[in-house]
Amino acid sequence: MRIKLFMWRLSLMNRKIALVTGATSGIGKATAAELARRGAKVYVGGRREEAGQQVVRDIRAAGGIAVFTRVDVTSEEQIHRLLDCWSSRLCCKRGLCCIEIRT
């Protein structure tokens, strides 16, 4: 039941913003691609620059919107930098939030 509910909620990703770390391979990469396929703007985070840029290219080739930021989540400093970068692109007006992603 929880899985069905979760998948139902994923179908409502249009106009949503997702921050996915570990998105350069495996489950993170698949999650980023699926969220983008369902309409979310995806912020791809990972340690490997070239792999992350490839994920972004793949998402964009499929018609999605994505941007990559290099981050190692074992580093507190890098996590703060990622969140600062992410939140600096986030704007909220009248309870609605959007993120500026330049493609």
N, C-alpha and C positions, 0 to 999 in steps of 0.2 A: 504494500500500500504506500509506504513512504517513497519508494522508487517511482511509482506512477505519479504521485503528487509532485515530486521533484522534477520529473520530465515535463509535466504539465506547466510548471512554473518556468522552466527553460523556454517553453514556446512563447512566453511573454517577454522575451528579451529585446524586442524592438525598442529603440530609443534608450537602451540601458548601457551602462558603462561597466566593463569588467577589467579588473586587474588580476592577471594570472602570472604567478611566479613559477619558476621551474618549467616554463613554457617552451624551452628549446628542444625538448624530446619527450617521448613517452606520454603519460597521462596528461601532463601539463600542456603539451603541444596539441593533443587531441581535444582537450577541453577548450583551449583558445580557438581552435578551428571550428568547433561545434557552436560555441557562443557567437562567433562571428557569423556563421551560417544562419543562426537564428536571429540575427539582426543587431547584436550588441557591438558597440565600439570596443575594441580589445586593446588593452595596454599589456604588451608582452614583456615579461621580465625573465632574465636568466643570466647565467655567467658567461655563456659563449656567444660572442658578438656575431660571428658569421652565421651560426645556427639560428640565432634570434632574428637576424635580418631575413633569413630564408623563410622562416615562419611568417613574417610580415609579408614578404613577397607572395607566398602561397595564399594567404588570406586575401590580399588585395586582388590577386589573379582570379579568385573565386567571387569577387565583387564585394568583399568585406572591407572594413576600415580597421586599421591596426597601426600601432607604433611600438618600437622596441626600446627598452632601456636596460642597459647592462647592470645587473645587481647580483650580489652574493648575499643571500638571506642569513648567512652565518655571521655577517658583519653588521653590528648595530648601526655603525656610521653609514653604511650603504643603504640600509633600510630607511633611515631618516632622510637621506638624500633622495631616495626613490619617492617617498611620501611627499617631500617638499616639492619635487618636480611635478608629481602627479597633481597635488592640490593647487599648485600655481596655475595649472591649466583648467582647473575646475571652477566653474562660475555658477552661482545659484541666484535665481531671481524668482520671487513669489512661490517659493517652495519647490521649484523645478531646477534641477541641476543638469549641466552639460559640461563636456570636456572638449577643449580645443585640440584637435589632432590634425596636424598638417600632413597631407599626403603628397 
